[in-house]
Amino acid sequence: MPASLALVADKQKPQAAPDAEVVVLKFGSSVLRNAAEAPAVASEIYGHVRAGRKVVAVVSALSGHTDRLLADARSLGLDHENELLPAYVVLGEEKAAALVAIACDRVGLDAVGLSVRELGIVVEGPAQHARPVSLKGDRLAQALAEHEVVVVPGFGGVRPNGRVALLGRGGSDLTAVVLAAELGLDRVRLVKDVDGLYDRDPASETGTPLRYRRASWETARLLGGALVQHDAIDLGEARGVEIEVAALGRAEGTVVGERGAPPGPVQPEAPLRVALAGCGVVGGGLLNRLLPDRRYEVVSVLVRNPGKKRDVDAPADLFTNDIDAWLANKPDLVLEALSEGEVGHALIRRALEAGCDVVSANKQAVSRDPGGLQALAAANGARVAWSASVGGGSPMIETLRAARAAGPVAGFEAVLNGTVNFMLQRLGEGAAFADALSDARVAGFAEEDPSSDLEGHDAAAKVKLLCFEAFGRAPADLPRDELSAETPLGDKPVRQIGACHDRDGQLDASVRLDGDLKDALFQSLKGERNALKVYGQDGRVWTCKGRGAGRWATTESVLADVADVVRARRAAAELV
């Protein structure tokens, strides 16, 4: 078996990359009305993590849950000031926070949930309208050091005697501001069902509602009403923490702070017309997420067999096997989720030539000529993105781009194939090859034809894409180790490692089965988890890890690319 891949020759002792930026996001019951909306909240969180941030997500109870809990308690006579009631009522926030943490885990995020007592916001005053005075201990800091996402319940705090108290109605806003202040942040983002503060009710039939891009503290007190808790506004002003009010999936909103500005009209946005190619594991996940989202209109789905029964409840007339008819719907955006490289590449080119923006999860398609696809997109005033094609739910492309932005890259090493990693773990546990493969199929990681994964073609395509991002070119040669029932694995843990290093201007790339692992990051990976290590020429090391296979992790990565494309479209429109 090949020896373990060498690190960059003669490099300095590795230094950690800069600490990740921390953001505090608050999600209220207006955007988390029921359990079915948790994936959309996880998607918002994922976008920040992919951009290199760590997230503290403050969560309110599901819509109506607080009122039901209050009614339960009051039916037993606790309608007076009572220190027993808050501990029961705050269960609504703790339940919702746990739900969001589960939704984050499903898409591959490294998330942990804390309870009100674990979080430790110390409060004083009335049991149902206490005020925060400090943050006890370092539990939040520890959680942020160990995880990408920390999900916490809003609305509750802890008295010095250990009893739970509430922060008043709308108190999750206050929780978010407290945490931002204690973390030394200058802004907190409150995610609501409206995209900011308006001079009147946006649903009003009289006059044209005008939105504030910036609003003073006093303006927010006058107009915020039930939108932002007044205690949160007061604390934000006192602690110098600006409050950003924005809608789910929208970059723009209202920033509340020291200075304000006159409101202005907001152009209504028509839904983005989306055409989807493929309705398998990833395509089906995308269709499942896009159909109920009012920001998008799915106009057509290209498949081999339009009449095939699928696990997505979608109108039958959406499906076609006619490429001309599929493009005739004039989509703004094409999502390519096919498994065939040649067909996918041709489809991407045709969509770009038609002026459509394209997001692809097909590494075999985009790795054929990434530079050519970028040039074709530019020539037709379109955009092309492919982050989902490498790493599934782990932001490998973004990590490599961040490393390259900081300076020249010396090389990278990565576990790139979730299917193979999953199988190697099962084989190491003593499973037979056929059983390990069957388990991977059942888990949704392996295709019916797994040859691309097992022969190393999948990982090789991803190495080529990472090489393009790191060095602007692909290696001339890329040897591959294959995994089969006859492959000798030995007694030690084995990982499939894809790597490339710049050796005096020559790219040394490979996909190897490594049975002599010395890297703790790769040793720690379980199941379908992937990880990437990027070495800068200055000695710094950049890393990321996450779920590398599966419907929901890859779906989320595609949607993050879609969000980037939408932001770019809006920016371009503002310049016209």
N, C-alpha and C positions, 0 to 999 in steps of 0.2 A: 504493500500500500504506500502511496506517496507520503513523504514526510510532511509535517506541518508547514504551512505556508510561512515563509520568512517575512519578517517585518521590514520596514524601510531601512535600507542599509545606512549605517553611520548617522542615523538621526539622533537628535538630542533626546534626553529623557522627556517622555510625553508630558505635556501640560494640559490641564482641563480647558475646554472651551469656556467662554464667558458664561456666567450664571444666566439662566433663562429669566426673561422678564415675567413678572407675575401680574395677572389681571384678576379683578373681582367682578363676576357677573351675577346678577340677581334675576331669577326667573319667577314671575308671579303666577297666580292662578289664572290670569287672563290668557297666558300662553301655555299653561300646563293644566288644562281643564280636566283631563282624564289620562289614564295610563297610555292610551294610544298616541298621545302627543309627546311622550318622553323621547322617542327617536329624533324628533325635530329639535328638541333641546340638546340632545347629545350631539347632533350635527353642528349646532352653533358652537358648542364647546370644542368639537374636533377641529373646526376651522382655526381657532386660536392656538391649539396645541400644534397643529401643522405649521403654523407661522413661527414656531419656536418658543411659545409662551407656556407657562404653567398657569392653571386656572383654579381659582377658588369659586365654586358655584354655590350660591345661596338660593335655596329653594323654598317657596311657599307651599302650603297645603294645596291639594287638588281643589278645583272649583267647588265651593259649597261645603267642603269637608269641615272647615273650622266652625261654621254655623251649626252643623249637625252635632259636632262634639260638644259645643256650648249648650245646645238644647238637651243633650243627654245628661250633662252635669246639672243643669238647672232643673231638670225634671225630678232630680233627687234633692232639691232644695238648696243647691249651691248657687243661688242667684245673687248672693251678697259677696262682699270682699272675702276671699277665702284662698289660702295658700295651697289647698289641695287641687283646685281646679286647673291651674296652669299646667301642671305635670301631665294631666289628661289631654288637654287641648293641644299641646305642642306635639302630641303623637302624630297629628296630621302632617306637620312639617317633616318630622322624622321619617314617616312612611314615604312621603314624596321624594325626600332626599335619597333614600335607599333605592327607590325606583329609578331615579335619574342615574345613580351610580351603576346600576345593573345595565341600563341602556348604554352608558359609556363603555362598559366592559364588552358588550355585544359587538361594538364596532372596533374593538381592539385597543381602546385607551386604557392606560394604567391608572385606574381610579380607586379611591377609597372614600368611604363615608364616615362622618363623625356624628355623634349624638350631640344634643344640646349641652349635656354635662361634660362630654369630652372636649367640646370646643371651648367652653369655659369663659364666656362673656359674663363678667361680674356686674351685677346690677343692684340698684337700691330704689326704694320708693314703693308705690302701690303694686300689689300682686299682678294686676292686669294692665298696668301702664307704668312699668318701671323704666328707669333710665340707666344706660350703660355707664360704667365708671372705669373699667379696665378689662384687659384680657389676661386670664390666669394661665400661668404655665407656658410651656412651649410645645403643646401637642399639635397645634396648627403648623408651626414651623417645622417640626419633625415630619409631619405628613407631607408637606410640600417638598422637603428634601428627598423623600423616598418615592413620591408618586408624581405623575403628570397632572392629575386632577384630584382635587379634594372637594367633595360634595358635602355641604353642611345645611342643616335646617335653619331657617330664619325664625323671627318672631319670639324666640325664647332666650332667656339668660338664667344665670344661677346666682342666688343670694349667697352671701358669705357663709350662711348656715347650711348651704347645700340644697336648699329648696329651689324649684324652678319658678320663674316669674315671666310674665309676658311683656312685650315692648309696645303694647297698644296696637289697635287695628292698623294694618299696613306696616307692621313692625319689621317685616323682612327687609324693607328698604333701609331701615335703621341698622339692622344687622350688617348689611352690605357696606354701608358707610363706615361703621365702626371697624370692620375688618380691614377695609382699605386704609383707614387712618393708622391702625395698629401696625400694618405692614409697611407703612411709609410711602404709600402710593398717593399720587396727586389727582387720581380720577377713578370713579367707579361707574360701571355701566349697568343700568336698570333696563332689562328687556321686557317690554310691555306689548300690548296688542295694538298700539298706535306708534307712529314713527316720530314722536316728539310732542312738544307743547305747542298748542295753537291758540290764537286769539279768541277763538270760540270753538264750540263743539264741532269736530270735523264732520259729524253726521248731520249738522244743522242744515236746514233747507233755506235759510235766509243768509244771503251774502256769501262771499267766498272765503272759507277759512284760510288764514295765513299762518304758516309755521315759523317759529323762532329757531334759527340755527344756533343762536346764543341767547340766553335769558339770564338776567340778574337774579340774585337770590330773592329780592323783593317781588320781581315779576313772577317767579316760580311760586311764591307763597300766594299771590293773587290768583294765578291761573291754574296752578297745579291741581288744586282741589284733592280729589281722591286719587289722582294719578301718582303723586309723590307725597309720602307722609311728611307732614310739616316738621316733626321732630328730626327726620333725616335731613331735611333742608337746613335746619338750625345747626345740626352737628357738622354737616358738610362745610358750612360757612365758618364755624368756629375752628375746625381742624384743617381748613384749607384743602378740602377734597372736592373737586368738581364732580357734578353728577350728570352723567350722560343718559338721556332717555331715548331709547331707540326700539324699533320693532324687530322681531325675530327675522333673521336673514337680511337685514338692511344695514348698510354701513352708515347711512346718514341718520341724524336725529337732532336732538336739542342738547346743547351743553349748558348746564346751569353753573354759574360762577360769579365772579366779581363784576365782570362787565357783560352788558347785554347789547343787543342790536335789534333794529326794527324787524318785524316778521315779514315774510314774503310768500308769494304763491308757490305751490308745489305742483309740478306737472304730474298728472296721473300716469302711471306706467301700465302699459298693456302687458298681458302675460307673454312670456317668452315662448315662442313656438319651437317645440322640440321634436326631432325625429330620432328614433332609437333603432339601432341595428343590432339584432340579437336579443333573445329573450330566454337565455339559459340561467345559470347561477347568478351572474352579475346583472345581465339585462333584466331578468325577472325582478331582482331586488330594486333596480332603478325604477322600473315601471310601477312597482308597489309604492315607492316613495313619491314619485312625481304625480301620479294621477290625482291624489287628494289635495295637492299643493296648488293653491290659487295663483301662485307666481308663475306657473308653467302651464302650457297647453300642449299635451302630447298629440301630435297630428298624424303620426304614422309609425308603425313598427315593422321593420324588415326581418322576415324569418324564412326558413326553408319551406315550412309547412304551415300555412295560415290556419288550417283547420285543426291543428294539434291541440289537445287539452293541456292547459297550463295551470300553474298554481297561483296565478294572479287574476283577480276579477277585473277584466278589462273588456270593453266593447269589441265584438268580433270584427267589426269593420275597420278597426285600427290596423289589423295585420295584413301584410301583403308580402309576396315574394317577387314583386316587380320593382326593380331599382328605379326605373324611370317614373313610375307612379309614386314611389316613395319620396323622391326628390321633388316631384311636381307639387307637393304640398307646401313648398317654399318655406322650409324651416329656418329659423334664425340660428339654431344650434343643432348639431348632430352629435349623438352619443354613440360611439362605436364600441360594442362589447362582443364582437365575434371571437372565435377561437382560431380561425384560419389566418395565417400571416399574409399570404399573397392576396387573398380576397379582401381582407381588411385594409391592407395598404392601398389597393386600387380604389376602394370605397372612400377612404379618407381623402385621397387625391381628388376624386370626383367631387366630393362635398366642398373641399377648399376651392376648387376651380369655379364652383357655383357661388362662392362668396359666403359660405356658411362657416361659422365657427365650429371647431371640432374638439371634442374631448374623447380620448381613447383609453381603454383599459387593456388593450391588446399589445403586449410587448413584442410578439412576433411580427406584428405589422409595423409599429413605429420604429423598431430597432433596425429595420432594413435601410432606412435613409432618414434619420432624424433631421439632419441639416437641410436636406432637400425639402422635407415637409415644412420646416420653418420658413424657408425661402418662398415656397409656393403660397403659404398662408399670407406672408407679407405682400407678395405680388398681387393678391386678390383682396387686400384689405380685410383679411380674416385672422383668426387666432387659432392656434392648435396647442393642446395641453395633454400630457400623458403621465402625470404623477401616479395615477392609479395602476399603471402598468408595471411598477416596480415596488415591491414591499407590501402590497395590499393596504392594510390600515396603518403601516408604519411610514412616516414621511421621509423616505430616503432621498428622493429627488430634492426636497426642500433643504434637508440637512446638508447635502453635498453643495447645493447652491450657496448656502450660508457660509460653508467652509471656504468655497472658492472666492466669495466676495471679501473674505478676510485676508486672502493671500493665495499664492500658488499652492496647489495640491500635490503631494508627493505620491499618494496612493490610497487605496481603500481595501478593506476586507469585509465580507458580509455573509450571513446566512440569508439566502434569497428565495428559497423555495419551501413554502409551508408544508406542502404535501410530502416532500422527501424528509424534512425534519421530523414531521409527525411519524412517518414510517420508521425512521432510524431510532426514534425513541421506543416505539413498540417492539422493533427487532431487538434492541438492547435489553428489553424486559423479558425476552425469550419467546416472543410470538413468531409463528411461522410467516414466511414472506407473503403467502397468499392471504393469510388472516390480516396482516398489517395493511395490505393493499385494500382489502375489503373494508376494514375499519375506516380507512381514509376516505373511501367512497361514501360510506354511510354518514360520515361527519361532514360531507360536502366539500372536501378538500381536493379529492382526486377526480379527474374527468373519467368518462367511460373508457377512453383510450389514454392511458397515463404515460405513454412512451415519451412525450416531450419532457415531462418531469423526470422520469427515471433515467433517461439517456443524457440528461444535463442540458438539453436544448433550451428549456425554459430559463434556467439560471444563466446560461450563456447569453441569451438575448438581453437579460437584465444587466449583466456585466457590460455589454456593449453600450446600453443606454447610459449607465453610470459613467462609463469612459467618455462618452460624448459630453456629459455634463461636467466632468472633471477636467478633461484635456482637450475637448473640442474635436476629438477624432476617435475612431475605433481601432482596436488592435488588429494587426495583420494575421495573427494566429491565436487560437483560443482552445487549447486542449481540454478535454472533458473526461471525467471519470463517470462510469455508469453504475447504477444500482440495480442489481438483479438478485434472484434467489441464489446465485452462485458467487456473489461478491463476498470475499472474506472480510469480516468486520472486526475480528478480535474481541478482546474482553473489555476494552475501554470505550467510553462514549465516543460516538462518531458524529460529525456534522459535515454537511456539504457546504464548502466554503468557496464562494466566488470572489475573485480578487484581481486587482490590477495595480502595478507599481510602475512609476516612471524611472527607468534605469538609464540614466544619461541620455534621455531623449527617446529611448525605445520603450514601448509599452509591453510589459511582461504580465500577461493575463492568463487566467486559468479557472476551471471549475473542478475542485478536487474533493474527494472524500477524505477527511482529515480525522485520523484516529489517535493523534498525539496533541490534543488540544491543551493549550496552556493559558488561553485567554478566558478570564472569568466571565466576561459578557457572553461569549458564545457557549461556554459550559452551562450557563444558567438557563438557556432557552429550553422551554418545554413545548411539546405539541407542535402546533403550527406557527409558533412565534418566530419572527425574523429579527435580525439586528444588523446594524451597519456601523463600521468604524472608519472614519476618514482621517488621514494623516496630513497635516499641513507641513509645508517645507520649513516653517518656523518652529516645529516641534509640538504644536497644539494638536489635540485629538478631539474630533467631533463624533458623537455617537447618537444613535436613536434605536429604538426597538418597538415592536408592536406585533399585532396579529397579521401574519403574512398571507393568509388564505381565508376563504369563506365569503359567503354572499354579503354579509352586512359590513364587514371591514372594508372590502373593496368598493362596495356601493358608496360608502361614506367618503372614500378617497375621490371617487368620481365627482360626487356632489361638491366636494371642496374645490375641485378644479372648475366646476360649473360656477361656483360663487366667484372665483377669481376672474373668469371670463365675463361674468355679469358686471363686476366692478370696472373692468377694462372697457366694456361697451359704454357704460355710463360716463366714464371719464372722457372717452372719445366724443360722445354726444355733446358734452358740455363745451368742448373746444370748437364745435361747428358754429 
